[in-house]
């Protein structure tokens, strides 16, 4: 793919600059410059080196405006983030998700054999053409007509301090993303027709001003991602031009879900939450037939488990959790 073509608007220009996928304000706030993100081939890249080509107009105008809104809300806290329209969170998260993939196109799958192609192929990136089209909403060049294709969950989280106050995960095959910034957690499912909101939105609503632990946030993301792995069918899009030179997309839902398997879910859960456990993953009974898996989200009666941070810290003192 042409490295002097803007990742967002597609403009071919001699004055293309390199835009940070994770914006500078985010890297400064959470000291990410030298931290590393794991890529699809299990190699790692420093956040400061995650940059993609962007034209000066997109960089200095619509992207700058979007970042200003998001950074101000994050600095103000959870309540301010709730005031942000879900569509802006979708666009911002989409820029992160697509931007990482765009960078992986330019990085060799095997650094010892750079001629063998990138971490992802150009054809693979083109499979996300719909998302790239929808990201034109950043430029006010796209709108949805009727239903939206995505879900956004905004979570209120215990801030564990500098060492543990940021995390980022995404799923390439299931098009999900989770980012935790201090007390704010954002989960986005980019093409689920709102299934995530209807299925797991109650976990966010029932918190009702209280906070969940980052471990619970990771368990929630495990549930979201596993559920989307059960999808059959998909979404269909009909896009047309409007009188204002914007494209308008109508979304048609043809999604069905296969049956949930607690046994398979237990493997997803283990991958997402094991880092929080002091005991080794092998010490945990991740699946007990016929359908039992561990949970840190609900109490034995099935109610949402909402504990003060001091109680979680006592669990840490008992050598159960890493805080």
N, C-alpha and C positions, 0 to 999 in steps of 0.2 A: 504494500500500500504506500502511496505517495506521502513522504514525510513533510512535504511543503504544502499539504492540503489540510485545511482546518478540520479537526475531528467533529466539530459540531455542524457548521453550515456547509462544509465541503468546498469552500473557496480555495482555489489554487492561487498562491501568492508568493512573491519573493520576500515578503515581510512577515512570514510566519514566525511566531515565537513559541516557546515551550511553556505550556500551562501546567502547573502542579495539579495532579489528579486530586490529592488531598491538599486543600488550600493552605496557604501560609498561616492564616490565623489559627487553623486547627492544629497545625504542626507546632506552632509556638505555644499554644495554650496547653497542649498535652505532651510537649517535649518529644515529638515524634521524629525529628530530623534524622537521628542516627538509629532509630528503631527499624526493625525489618518486618516486611510483609512476606508471607509464604505464597509463592505463585503456584500455578497448576502443575508444574513439573517438579514441585517440591524444592526448587531453588528459592533464594531469598533476595529481596531488593530493599534498600533503604527507602523510606518514605520520601525523602528529599529527592531521590532519583526517579520517582514515579512522575514523569512529565510527558506530555503528549502535545502534538502540534496544534496551535490555535491561532486564528487570525486576531489582529489587534482590535477589530470591531467587536467580535464576540467576547474577547477577553476583558476589554475595558468597559463594555456597556452591559449587555444582559447578564453575563456570568458574574460580573462585579456586583450588579444589583442583587442577584440571587444570594451571593455569598454574604452581602451586607445584612440581608434579612435574617439568614440562618445564624450567622455569627452573633448578631445582636440578641437573638432569642436564646441561644445556648449560653451566652454570658449572663443573661437575666435569670435563667433557671427553668425548671420544669413547667411552671404555670405559663410562662411566656411562650414556651414551645407548643403548648396546647392551643394557643391562639393562632398559630401558623396554619394556613390551609393545608390539608393533606396533599393537595396537588403539588405544592411547593416542595414538601418533603420528598414526594415521589420524584420530582425532577432533580432535586439535589442528590438523592441517593442514586438515581439513574446515571447521573454524571460520574459518580464514583464507580459504580458497577461497570458501566461501559468503558470508562477511562482505563480501568485496570486491564480489561480485555484488549483494548486498543494498544496499550503498552506491551502486552504479552505477544502481540503480533510482531513487534519489532525486536523482541529478544530471542536469541537462538534457543531452541529446545535443548541442544547439547552444546555447551560453550566450546568444547574441543572440536566440534564439527559444525561450525556456523553456517555452512552451505546447505545443511540439511533442513533448513526452514525454522520458523519461529515456534514459540511455545504453543500458539494456536495458529491455524492457517487463516488465510484471507477468506476462504470459503466459510470457515466456522464463524468468523466475525460477521460475515454477511447474513448469517442465520439470525442475527439480532437486528436486522434492518428495520423491523417494526419499532423496536425500542429507540433506535437512532432517529427515526422519523418523529416519534412522540417527544423526544427530547428537544425538538424544535419549539416546543412550548416555552422553553427558556427564552427563546427569541420572539415570543408572542406570534409564532408562525404556525402553531398547531393547537387545536382544541379537540376535546371529545364531545360527541353528541350523544346524550343519553347516559347510559352506564359507563363507568370507568373500568379498565381492565385490572386494577391493582387493589391491594390492601395496604394500609399503613397503621401500625400500632405504635403508640407513644407511651413509654413506660417511665414511671417514677421510681428511681433506684437509689439505694444507699450508696453514697460516695465513699469509697474506701481509702481515698487519698492518692497521692501522686503515683505510687508504685502500681496501683491497680485501677486507675481511673479511666482507662481507655482500652477498648478492644474493637476489632473489626473482623467480621466473617462474611463470606458470601458463598453462594452455591451456583456454580456455572450451569449444571444441568437443570436445576429446578428454579432458577432465576429468583433467588431470595438474597436478602442482605440484612445484616444486623450490625449496628454500630452503637457502642456505648461510650458516652462522653460525660464523665462525672455522674451526676444524678439523672441524666437523660439517656434513655435507650430508645432507639428507633429500629423497628423491624419492618421491612418492605418486601412484599411479594409482588413482583412486577406483572405477572400474567396469571392471576388466579380468579378473576371475576368477583372479587370480594369474599371468597370462601374463607380466607384467613380471618378477616374482620368478623364474619358471622360465627365462626367456630371458636375463636380464641379471644375475641374482643372483650368477652366477659372478664377475662383475667385482668385486663387493663381497667375496665370500668369498676370492678369490685374493689380495687385497691382504694379508690375514693379518698385521695389525699394522703394515704399512707405510702410506704415504700416497700419494694421487694429487694431481695438480695441479688447481686450480679449472677450468682449461681442459678437463681430462679429465672432470671432473664435468659440465661443460656439454655435452661431446660425448655423454656417457652419457644425459643428459636428452634430447638431440636424438634419439638412437636410440629411447628409450622413447616419446617423443611421436610420432615417425614410425611406429613399429610399431603404435601404437593407431589411427593414421589408416587402417590397413589392415583394421580390423575390419569384418566383416559380421555380421549377426545382433545378438545382444546378450544381456543378462541379464534374467531374469524373477524376480519376487519374489512370495512368498506370505507375508503378514503376518497374525499372529493375536495375540489377547490371551493373557497368561499369568495364572496365579492370583495373582501378585504385582503386578498392575496394570502390568506391563511388556509391551511389544509384542515379539514374536519373529518374525524374518524368516528364511525358508528361501530360499536362492539357487539358481536353476537356470541352468546355463551353456548358452547356445546361441550361443557365439562361434566364428567362423571367421576366418582371416586370409587376405587376398589375398596374391599374390606380392610380395616385396620388390623394389623398383626402386632400384638404386644411383643412377641419374640423378636421380630425384625426391628421394631421401634427401639428395643433395648440396646441394640448395637449402635443406633444413631445417638441415643441418649448418652451412652458411654463415651462416644467420641467427643461430645460437646461439653460434658461436665466433669470428666475425670480430673482435669487440672485443678479443680477446687478441693479434691479429696487428699487428705494426708495419707490415709491408707492406700495401698496399691489398688489398682483397678481390679486385680484378681481377687482381692479380699471382699469385694462387693458382690452380692447376689444380684446380677443384672436381670435375670429372668428366672422366675419360679413358675413352672407349669401349674395350671393351664394358662394363666394370663396376668401374673403379677410382675410388676417392674417397680424399682424404687422411684420415689418422687420426693422432691423438696418443695413442691409448689402447694400441696394440699395436706391438711391434717388427716388423721385416721377417719374422721367423719366426712371427709370430702370437701370441707371448707377451705377457702384460700388461706394459706399459711402466711400471716403477716406479723413479723416479729421485729422488735426494735433492734438496732444494730448491736447494742450491748449483749443481747441474747445470742445473736450469731457469733459474737466474739467469745462468749463462753463456750460455744461449740468448738471454736478454734482452740481454746485452752484445753478442751478435752481431747485434742488431737484428732478431731473428726474432719475439720475443714481448714483450708489454708486461707487466711485473711491478710 
